[in-house]
Amino acid sequence: PKTKMNNMDEKNIDIDQVSITDAENANDNTPTTPTDDARVTELEKSLADINDKYLRIAAELENTRRRAAIDMESRARARAMSVAEKILPVADAIDAALQHAPNDDGIRSMAAALKSAFESIGITRIDSIDKPLNPALHNVIQVTDAPQGVTPNTIVQEMQPGYMFGDNVLRTAMVIVAK
């Protein structure tokens, strides 16, 4: 039997009465024909492919984000090293002024301020005197006879200090080495 209902738009809608057997068939989730089995298998394969593509794209996005962060950090470090290299001649001038006027409070104050600024940004002076020669840190400009008690390849004098920025050499120290 058919039942008529009125909805808000005043349209008549015919609704067929559903039998109990029709309702049971509607809730049955098992495929009923071989073509349904093939369709389910095809959909499962398609879902697996889509899931695989999703996981690959998600991994690629994460790798791209990581590479971008590393590149940004690398560029910032390169800029900081470039600025630090430009400041090293100022440090050399202050060191030279301090050697000529070691008692000048103004020069000592500038030297202390520059040293403090260098320490705060991670620039350290390479300790060279009485150390063994390290070609990665030292540039030999002269070789001299070893004084009494000094082993060969030991740095006896520093002509220009070298500096490190973290683990990177900003400038090698120019040194005199005992032979």
Contacts in CASP RR format, 6 or more apart in sequence:
PFRMAT RR
TARGET T0000
AUTHOR 0000-0000-0000
METHOD contacts of the structure
MODEL  1
PKTKMNNMDEKNIDIDQVSITDAENANDNTPTTPTDDARVTELEKSLADI
NDKYLRIAAELENTRRRAAIDMESRARARAMSVAEKILPVADAIDAALQH
APNDDGIRSMAAALKSAFESIGITRIDSIDKPLNPALHNVIQVTDAPQGV
TPNTIVQEMQPGYMFGDNVLRTAMVIVAK
1 17 0 8 1.000
2 14 0 8 1.000
2 15 0 8 1.000
2 16 0 8 1.000
2 17 0 8 1.000
3 14 0 8 1.000
3 15 0 8 1.000
3 17 0 8 1.000
4 12 0 8 1.000
4 13 0 8 1.000
4 14 0 8 1.000
4 15 0 8 1.000
5 12 0 8 1.000
5 13 0 8 1.000
5 15 0 8 1.000
6 12 0 8 1.000
7 13 0 8 1.000
31 37 0 8 1.000
31 39 0 8 1.000
31 40 0 8 1.000
77 168 0 8 1.000
80 121 0 8 1.000
80 165 0 8 1.000
81 165 0 8 1.000
81 168 0 8 1.000
81 170 0 8 1.000
84 121 0 8 1.000
84 123 0 8 1.000
84 163 0 8 1.000
84 165 0 8 1.000
84 170 0 8 1.000
85 170 0 8 1.000
85 171 0 8 1.000
87 114 0 8 1.000
88 163 0 8 1.000
88 170 0 8 1.000
88 171 0 8 1.000
90 114 0 8 1.000
91 114 0 8 1.000
91 118 0 8 1.000
91 161 0 8 1.000
91 163 0 8 1.000
92 160 0 8 1.000
92 161 0 8 1.000
94 107 0 8 1.000
94 110 0 8 1.000
94 111 0 8 1.000
94 114 0 8 1.000
95 111 0 8 1.000
95 161 0 8 1.000
97 104 0 8 1.000
97 107 0 8 1.000
97 110 0 8 1.000
98 104 0 8 1.000
98 107 0 8 1.000
98 108 0 8 1.000
98 111 0 8 1.000
101 107 0 8 1.000
102 108 0 8 1.000
118 124 0 8 1.000
118 125 0 8 1.000
118 163 0 8 1.000
122 165 0 8 1.000
122 166 0 8 1.000
123 163 0 8 1.000
123 164 0 8 1.000
123 165 0 8 1.000
123 166 0 8 1.000
123 170 0 8 1.000
124 163 0 8 1.000
124 164 0 8 1.000
124 166 0 8 1.000
125 161 0 8 1.000
125 162 0 8 1.000
125 163 0 8 1.000
125 164 0 8 1.000
126 137 0 8 1.000
126 138 0 8 1.000
126 161 0 8 1.000
126 162 0 8 1.000
126 163 0 8 1.000
126 164 0 8 1.000
126 169 0 8 1.000
126 172 0 8 1.000
126 173 0 8 1.000
128 137 0 8 1.000
128 138 0 8 1.000
128 155 0 8 1.000
128 158 0 8 1.000
128 161 0 8 1.000
128 162 0 8 1.000
128 173 0 8 1.000
128 175 0 8 1.000
129 155 0 8 1.000
129 156 0 8 1.000
129 157 0 8 1.000
129 158 0 8 1.000
130 154 0 8 1.000
130 155 0 8 1.000
130 156 0 8 1.000
131 154 0 8 1.000
131 155 0 8 1.000
132 151 0 8 1.000
132 153 0 8 1.000
132 154 0 8 1.000
132 155 0 8 1.000
133 140 0 8 1.000
133 153 0 8 1.000
133 154 0 8 1.000
133 155 0 8 1.000
133 175 0 8 1.000
133 177 0 8 1.000
136 169 0 8 1.000
136 172 0 8 1.000
137 162 0 8 1.000
137 164 0 8 1.000
137 169 0 8 1.000
137 172 0 8 1.000
137 173 0 8 1.000
138 155 0 8 1.000
138 172 0 8 1.000
138 173 0 8 1.000
138 174 0 8 1.000
138 175 0 8 1.000
138 177 0 8 1.000
139 172 0 8 1.000
139 173 0 8 1.000
139 174 0 8 1.000
139 175 0 8 1.000
140 175 0 8 1.000
140 176 0 8 1.000
140 177 0 8 1.000
141 159 0 8 1.000
141 174 0 8 1.000
141 175 0 8 1.000
141 176 0 8 1.000
142 159 0 8 1.000
142 176 0 8 1.000
142 177 0 8 1.000
143 176 0 8 1.000
143 177 0 8 1.000
143 178 0 8 1.000
143 179 0 8 1.000
144 156 0 8 1.000
144 176 0 8 1.000
144 177 0 8 1.000
144 178 0 8 1.000
144 179 0 8 1.000
145 178 0 8 1.000
145 179 0 8 1.000
146 152 0 8 1.000
146 154 0 8 1.000
146 156 0 8 1.000
146 178 0 8 1.000
146 179 0 8 1.000
147 156 0 8 1.000
147 178 0 8 1.000
150 156 0 8 1.000
150 178 0 8 1.000
151 178 0 8 1.000
152 178 0 8 1.000
152 179 0 8 1.000
153 177 0 8 1.000
153 178 0 8 1.000
153 179 0 8 1.000
154 177 0 8 1.000
154 178 0 8 1.000
155 173 0 8 1.000
155 175 0 8 1.000
155 176 0 8 1.000
155 177 0 8 1.000
155 178 0 8 1.000
156 176 0 8 1.000
156 177 0 8 1.000
156 178 0 8 1.000
157 175 0 8 1.000
157 176 0 8 1.000
158 173 0 8 1.000
158 174 0 8 1.000
158 175 0 8 1.000
158 176 0 8 1.000
159 174 0 8 1.000
159 175 0 8 1.000
159 176 0 8 1.000
160 171 0 8 1.000
160 173 0 8 1.000
160 174 0 8 1.000
161 173 0 8 1.000
162 169 0 8 1.000
162 170 0 8 1.000
162 171 0 8 1.000
162 172 0 8 1.000
162 173 0 8 1.000
162 174 0 8 1.000
163 169 0 8 1.000
163 170 0 8 1.000
163 171 0 8 1.000
164 170 0 8 1.000
END
